[in-house]
């Protein structure tokens, strides 16, 4: 029995150390990342949508959906969503959405330093909570970049967004995140 306890203890230390090493490498990769240009697949309650985004840390994003011509833009403080079938913009304070934390590199790094990355079914992820909303943030197993997130939107829909990074640290025109362009 003592041998079993000793084995279990040593095994736990080895696993913890391995997860800690991966976490440190993810943190290092995030620290070196200023922006991503990526394609995405979004699953909202079984409905798939695709598109392209430019994400600039911290909290800026511009996404264009392929088939619906929907646009999502954040200037770091506000978020707009424009649907093709409406002239009206949906305007939100970014801090009232889960994007507020998902797009915040410093917050992600801070959380990674508190909690180790988890591994499950060939995925690396960290569980977060913001304003009573659970957020699961995924990281690429090999390159350690942000790989996507799973959360609940403002309409209580389950949303899983998987991203496919095309470019990293590209020079980006700040006007891309100017929400006044859409008024």
PLY file of the C-alpha trace (Angstrom):
ply
format ascii 1.0
element vertex 183
property float x
property float y
property float z
element edge 182
property int vertex1
property int vertex2
end_header
0.00 0.00 0.00
2.84 2.40 0.83
4.41 1.62 -2.54
1.12 2.45 -4.30
0.84 5.79 -2.45
4.46 6.62 -3.26
3.91 5.73 -6.94
0.73 7.83 -7.08
2.49 10.77 -5.44
5.43 10.64 -7.87
3.11 10.23 -10.85
1.11 13.30 -9.73
4.28 15.38 -9.46
5.42 14.34 -12.96
2.02 15.17 -14.51
1.89 18.49 -12.67
5.39 19.39 -13.87
4.53 18.48 -17.48
1.38 20.64 -17.39
3.37 23.46 -15.82
5.96 23.31 -18.64
3.24 23.46 -21.31
1.59 26.36 -19.48
4.89 28.27 -19.39
5.37 27.71 -23.12
1.81 28.91 -23.87
2.44 32.03 -21.76
5.69 32.68 -23.64
3.92 32.29 -26.99
1.13 34.67 -25.93
3.63 37.23 -24.69
5.25 37.27 -28.16
1.91 37.59 -29.98
0.52 41.04 -30.78
-2.13 40.01 -33.27
-3.55 37.15 -35.28
-5.10 37.04 -38.71
-7.26 33.92 -38.82
-10.08 31.99 -40.42
-12.75 30.64 -38.12
-15.52 28.12 -37.87
-18.24 28.99 -35.40
-20.85 26.56 -34.15
-23.85 28.16 -32.48
-26.22 25.45 -31.26
-25.37 23.28 -34.28
-25.47 26.08 -36.89
-22.06 26.44 -38.59
-20.69 29.73 -39.88
-17.26 30.59 -41.24
-15.30 33.75 -41.84
-12.11 35.71 -41.33
-10.92 37.85 -38.44
-8.12 40.11 -37.42
-7.55 40.07 -33.67
-5.28 42.66 -32.11
-4.48 42.17 -28.47
-5.89 43.71 -26.33
-9.57 43.43 -27.03
-9.74 44.53 -30.66
-11.26 42.35 -33.33
-12.74 42.67 -36.81
-14.60 39.66 -38.22
-16.43 39.17 -41.49
-18.61 36.12 -41.99
-18.49 34.37 -45.35
-22.11 33.62 -46.22
-24.17 35.96 -44.07
-22.00 39.06 -44.55
-22.28 39.61 -40.81
-19.62 41.89 -39.33
-18.30 42.01 -35.76
-15.97 44.83 -34.73
-14.51 45.77 -31.36
-12.46 48.88 -30.72
-11.37 47.55 -27.34
-14.24 49.19 -25.45
-17.31 48.64 -27.59
-18.56 45.84 -29.80
-20.82 46.15 -32.80
-22.56 43.41 -34.72
-24.05 44.20 -38.10
-26.18 41.63 -39.85
-26.71 41.71 -43.61
-30.49 41.53 -43.20
-30.68 44.71 -41.11
-29.49 48.28 -41.43
-29.34 48.54 -37.65
-26.20 47.94 -35.66
-26.28 45.97 -32.44
-24.09 47.92 -30.05
-22.65 46.45 -26.82
-20.23 47.53 -24.17
-17.39 45.04 -24.64
-17.09 44.53 -20.88
-20.60 43.02 -20.94
-19.48 40.23 -23.27
-17.15 37.25 -22.90
-14.95 38.81 -25.63
-13.79 41.21 -22.93
-11.69 38.44 -21.39
-11.08 36.14 -24.37
-9.43 38.98 -26.32
-7.41 40.22 -23.35
-3.93 38.76 -23.62
-2.84 40.07 -20.22
-5.85 38.47 -18.53
-5.18 35.15 -20.27
-1.53 35.23 -19.21
-2.52 36.12 -15.65
-4.99 33.22 -15.52
-2.46 30.81 -17.01
0.01 31.73 -14.29
-2.64 30.97 -11.64
-4.04 27.82 -13.24
-2.17 25.25 -15.27
-3.31 24.25 -18.73
-5.51 21.20 -18.76
-5.25 18.38 -21.27
-8.26 16.39 -22.35
-9.02 14.44 -25.52
-5.97 15.82 -27.30
-6.92 19.42 -26.39
-5.12 22.05 -24.34
-7.44 24.48 -22.56
-8.08 26.64 -19.55
-11.45 27.23 -17.90
-12.37 30.81 -17.06
-15.41 32.51 -15.64
-16.47 36.08 -16.29
-19.72 37.58 -15.06
-21.02 34.08 -14.29
-20.31 32.94 -17.84
-18.07 29.90 -18.25
-15.43 30.30 -20.93
-13.20 27.51 -22.16
-10.17 28.84 -24.04
-8.29 26.39 -26.28
-4.66 26.44 -27.36
-2.96 24.67 -30.25
-1.16 21.57 -29.01
1.88 22.03 -31.23
2.33 25.75 -31.87
0.68 26.80 -28.57
-1.28 29.69 -30.14
-4.85 30.52 -29.25
-7.01 27.92 -30.99
-10.53 28.96 -30.05
-13.07 29.32 -27.28
-16.35 27.91 -26.08
-18.87 30.01 -24.21
-22.49 31.10 -24.02
-23.60 34.20 -25.93
-25.94 36.94 -24.75
-28.94 34.92 -26.01
-27.87 31.89 -23.93
-26.71 29.97 -27.03
-23.76 27.60 -26.77
-21.01 29.03 -29.00
-17.85 27.17 -30.01
-15.37 29.12 -32.14
-12.39 27.32 -33.64
-9.69 29.48 -35.20
-7.11 28.70 -37.86
-4.29 31.21 -37.66
-3.01 32.43 -41.02
-0.59 35.17 -39.92
0.91 36.41 -36.65
2.20 39.88 -35.75
1.28 41.41 -39.08
1.25 45.23 -39.39
-2.40 46.23 -38.98
-4.19 49.47 -39.86
-5.92 50.74 -36.68
-8.88 51.95 -38.80
-9.89 48.31 -39.07
-11.21 48.58 -35.50
-12.92 51.96 -35.90
-16.58 51.27 -35.12
-17.56 54.74 -36.36
-16.95 53.44 -39.89
-20.13 51.35 -39.52
-22.55 54.03 -38.24
0 1
1 2
2 3
3 4
4 5
5 6
6 7
7 8
8 9
9 10
10 11
11 12
12 13
13 14
14 15
15 16
16 17
17 18
18 19
19 20
20 21
21 22
22 23
23 24
24 25
25 26
26 27
27 28
28 29
29 30
30 31
31 32
32 33
33 34
34 35
35 36
36 37
37 38
38 39
39 40
40 41
41 42
42 43
43 44
44 45
45 46
46 47
47 48
48 49
49 50
50 51
51 52
52 53
53 54
54 55
55 56
56 57
57 58
58 59
59 60
60 61
61 62
62 63
63 64
64 65
65 66
66 67
67 68
68 69
69 70
70 71
71 72
72 73
73 74
74 75
75 76
76 77
77 78
78 79
79 80
80 81
81 82
82 83
83 84
84 85
85 86
86 87
87 88
88 89
89 90
90 91
91 92
92 93
93 94
94 95
95 96
96 97
97 98
98 99
99 100
100 101
101 102
102 103
103 104
104 105
105 106
106 107
107 108
108 109
109 110
110 111
111 112
112 113
113 114
114 115
115 116
116 117
117 118
118 119
119 120
120 121
121 122
122 123
123 124
124 125
125 126
126 127
127 128
128 129
129 130
130 131
131 132
132 133
133 134
134 135
135 136
136 137
137 138
138 139
139 140
140 141
141 142
142 143
143 144
144 145
145 146
146 147
147 148
148 149
149 150
150 151
151 152
152 153
153 154
154 155
155 156
156 157
157 158
158 159
159 160
160 161
161 162
162 163
163 164
164 165
165 166
166 167
167 168
168 169
169 170
170 171
171 172
172 173
173 174
174 175
175 176
176 177
177 178
178 179
179 180
180 181
181 182
